Amino acid sequence: MPAVDGKALLLAFSALGAGIAMIGGLGTGIGQGIAAGKAAEAVARQPEAQGDIIRTLLLGDAVAETSAIYCLIIALILIFANPLLRLL
Amino acid sequence: MQFFPRVVFYWRVYNLSVPVTETVVVTWFIMAVLIAASYYAGKSLGRKAGLFQQLAEVFYEGVERLVEETMGSERMGFVPYIGTLAAFLLLSNLSGLLTLRPPTADLSTTFGLAVITFGLVQREAVRRKGFAGYLKSFFEPLPLLAPLNIIGSFANPVSMAFRLFGNILGGKIITGLIYSAVPLLVPVALHFYFDVFAGVLQAFIFVMLTAVFVSMAD
């Protein structure tokens, strides 16, 4: 087995970590799907309240999206501004 | 496709050289456009509205309606701030269409805006409960929970800043990746989605969250 360069190993695992971090988008996807489904039901029941429902849906989605955005930022930092490289 | 904004030039102040990034330069452009548009809109007001005045009125009435619906008619004083925020965020998110780097793709811009929102929320809370009541609210269900309450009040602006930054920068990076793979036609659809749709939506959400947090301040 050839000797493994420490930096290459670190970069490889950072790339893997960035990919794994994005699994966190899964929960947000499911949650926003459920919220959109409920909003569709609400609009079907009360079409006159469509404006309020859409506004509430967008606000709720924005808050629910937070965890996925944190995952995205961790992935971006691992790829573009890796703090671990300074430790080598 | 760059994570950090490029440094355009160094500004010499005495013997310091301050790096001026793309973010700052694009912000200057947006400021110039907004100032010129406001000056022109204010100057050419007439009983017979031209096209520009009609657009300005539609924008103003939209902001006024948003503030009235989310903050109540007793807080109409927030209309100028909310309107300015909306105009700045719309222009900066859409500036990606001109192949500029949106200022909101820099954490400094979004954190600055979120800090303003944080300050407004705290001021509103002090105004509503008095300074003693404001301090007391941190110790509210249990005095033991004070650290959690303090951290919790910082969490909202941090998540607002990261949400805007992550959405815009993420869109920019994905568009950049596709540009290096398929430089023809496909990026048009991506620009439409990430710059126009997501940009307008995120500007709206930032403005809405500011309005809701200020009106719920307690």
Interface residues (C-beta under 8 A of the other chain):
Chain A: R55 L58 L59 A62 V63 E65 T66 I69 Y70 L72 I73 L76 I79 F80 A81
Chain B: F3 F4 S159 F162 R163 F165 G166 N167 L169 G170 I173 L201 F204 I205 M208 L209 V212
